[in-house]
Amino acid sequence: MRKTLFGVVITLIVLFTFKYCGDKKEDKITLQEHTALIKQQVKNVGKLVVTEGHFSEVFTYKNSKAVFGDLLEAEKRAIVIVNADVTIGYDLSLIEYEIDELTKTLRIVSIPKEEIKINPDFEYYDIQADFLNQFEAKDYNEIKETVTTSLMKKIEASDLKSNAQNRLISELAKFYILTNSLGWTLEYNQNPIKSPEELQELKL
């Protein structure tokens, strides 16, 4: 009787041991699968998200200088029409992140700043220049710098940057949807993201 009881106990211990090891192995495989899936999602999102805009501006350039002391003033002027294509984008391949398998957390460490690119096309009209004050390379450079500064102010006053941020948030929402479905946590700036609405409040 004792031998039979001892045999039953040993059998149960062996069965529980195999079940425990099997469960641990299954949990580890599931964790690895989730980790690989999250890494793949980050890789898929790692692209350049771009918002495009177009701006036009008419700019009058004037320059004058005194010659022969203050006896004469030599002037040059031009009307410049600028058509510029502008893109604002985020290179999401530069996102820095950490995957914490122990706490099942996808931690976004850093989001790249937006990249603003301005591609202006210049058309010059009514160019007038005195013989003693001709157009030079520095004049064209000055025009480009002035126009670029003016365009940047227009970009800041437009909704281009907010549109670009909205596109960025929509891409980050994919991280939240995936981590939430797997029972993981999405975190940014050491703050857990508990709802899609909280993404809209991120300070980038």
C-alpha positions in Angstrom: 0.0 0.0 0.0 2.8 2.4 0.9 4.7 1.5 -2.3 1.5 2.2 -4.3 0.9 5.6 -2.5 4.6 6.5 -3.0 4.4 5.7 -6.7 1.2 7.8 -7.1 2.9 10.8 -5.4 6.0 10.4 -7.6 3.9 10.3 -10.7 2.0 13.4 -9.7 5.2 15.3 -9.0 6.6 14.3 -12.4 3.4 15.3 -14.1 3.3 18.7 -12.4 6.9 19.3 -13.1 6.4 18.6 -16.8 3.3 20.8 -16.9 5.1 23.6 -15.1 8.1 23.4 -17.4 5.8 23.2 -20.4 3.8 26.3 -19.3 7.1 28.2 -18.7 8.3 27.2 -22.2 5.0 28.2 -23.8 5.1 31.6 -22.0 8.6 32.2 -23.2 7.7 31.3 -26.8 4.7 33.7 -26.6 6.8 36.4 -25.2 9.4 36.0 -28.0 6.6 36.0 -30.6 5.2 39.3 -29.1 8.6 40.9 -29.0 9.3 39.9 -32.6 5.9 41.3 -33.7 6.5 44.6 -31.9 9.9 44.9 -33.5 8.4 44.3 -36.9 5.7 46.9 -36.4 8.3 49.5 -35.4 10.2 48.6 -38.5 7.1 48.9 -40.7 6.3 52.3 -39.3 9.9 53.4 -39.7 9.4 55.6 -42.8 9.3 59.2 -43.7 5.9 60.8 -42.9 5.5 63.9 -45.0 3.1 66.8 -45.3 3.3 69.0 -48.4 2.4 72.6 -49.0 2.9 75.3 -51.6 3.6 79.0 -51.0 3.8 82.0 -53.4 5.3 85.4 -52.7 6.1 88.6 -54.6 9.2 90.3 -53.2 10.7 93.6 -54.2 14.4 93.8 -53.8 16.1 97.2 -53.5 19.7 98.1 -52.9 21.5 101.4 -53.1 25.0 102.6 -52.3 26.7 106.0 -52.3 29.4 106.6 -54.9 31.9 109.4 -55.1 31.4 110.1 -51.5 27.8 111.2 -51.1 27.6 112.9 -54.4 25.7 110.1 -56.2 23.5 107.2 -55.3 23.6 104.1 -57.4 20.5 101.9 -57.1 19.5 98.4 -58.2 16.1 96.8 -57.9 14.2 93.8 -59.0 10.8 92.2 -58.6 11.0 88.6 -57.5 8.2 86.1 -57.8 8.8 83.0 -55.6 6.9 79.7 -55.9 8.0 77.3 -53.2 7.1 73.7 -52.5 7.5 72.9 -48.8 7.6 69.5 -47.1 7.5 68.8 -43.4 8.3 65.3 -42.4 9.4 62.9 -39.6 11.9 60.2 -40.3 10.5 57.5 -38.1 13.4 55.2 -38.8 15.2 57.5 -36.3 12.8 56.7 -33.4 14.7 55.4 -30.4 12.9 52.8 -28.4 13.4 50.0 -25.8 11.5 46.7 -25.4 11.3 45.6 -21.8 10.2 42.0 -21.9 10.2 41.7 -18.1 7.4 44.4 -17.7 6.0 43.9 -21.2 6.6 47.5 -22.1 7.4 49.2 -25.4 9.2 52.4 -24.3 9.6 55.2 -26.8 12.8 57.0 -25.8 13.0 59.7 -28.4 11.0 61.0 -31.4 13.0 62.8 -34.1 12.3 66.5 -34.8 10.4 67.5 -37.9 12.4 68.1 -41.0 11.4 71.2 -43.0 12.5 71.4 -46.6 11.9 74.4 -48.8 12.4 74.2 -52.6 11.9 77.7 -54.0 11.7 78.6 -57.7 12.7 82.2 -58.4 11.6 84.4 -61.3 13.1 87.8 -61.7 11.3 90.7 -63.3 11.9 94.4 -64.0 15.6 94.1 -63.1 17.2 97.6 -63.0 20.7 98.4 -62.0 22.9 101.4 -62.3 26.3 100.9 -64.0 28.1 101.5 -60.7 25.9 99.1 -58.7 25.4 95.9 -60.8 23.7 92.7 -59.5 26.2 90.3 -58.0 26.1 86.8 -56.5 25.8 88.2 -53.0 22.6 90.0 -54.1 21.0 86.7 -55.2 22.1 85.1 -51.9 20.6 87.9 -49.9 17.3 87.5 -51.8 17.3 83.8 -51.1 18.0 84.3 -47.4 15.2 86.9 -47.1 12.7 84.8 -49.0 13.6 81.7 -46.9 13.1 83.7 -43.6 9.7 85.0 -44.9 8.6 81.5 -45.9 9.5 80.1 -42.6 7.3 82.7 -40.9 4.4 81.7 -43.3 5.0 78.0 -42.5 4.8 78.7 -38.7 1.6 80.6 -39.2 0.1 77.8 -41.4 -1.4 74.5 -40.4 1.4 72.5 -42.1 3.3 71.7 -38.9 0.1 70.6 -37.0 -0.9 68.5 -40.0 2.5 66.8 -39.9 2.2 66.2 -36.2 -1.3 64.6 -36.7 0.2 62.2 -39.2 2.9 61.4 -36.8 0.4 60.7 -34.0 -1.6 58.4 -36.3 1.6 56.4 -36.9 2.3 56.2 -33.2 -1.3 55.1 -32.6 -0.3 51.8 -34.4 2.1 51.1 -31.6 -0.6 51.6 -29.0 -3.1 49.4 -30.8 -0.6 46.6 -31.1 0.8 46.8 -27.6 -2.7 47.1 -26.1 -3.9 44.0 -28.0 -1.0 42.0 -26.7 -1.4 43.1 -23.1 1.7 45.2 -23.3 2.2 48.9 -22.2 3.2 51.7 -24.5 5.3 54.4 -22.7 6.7 57.7 -23.7 8.8 60.1 -21.6 8.4 57.6 -18.7 4.6 58.0 -18.9 2.3 55.1 -19.8 -0.1 55.8 -22.7 -3.4 54.5 -21.5 -5.7 55.6 -24.4 -5.4 56.9 -28.0 -6.6 60.3 -26.7 -3.4 60.6 -24.6 -1.3 60.4 -27.8 -2.9 63.7 -28.9 -1.5 65.4 -25.8 2.1 64.3 -26.4 4.6 67.1 -26.2 7.0 66.4 -29.1 
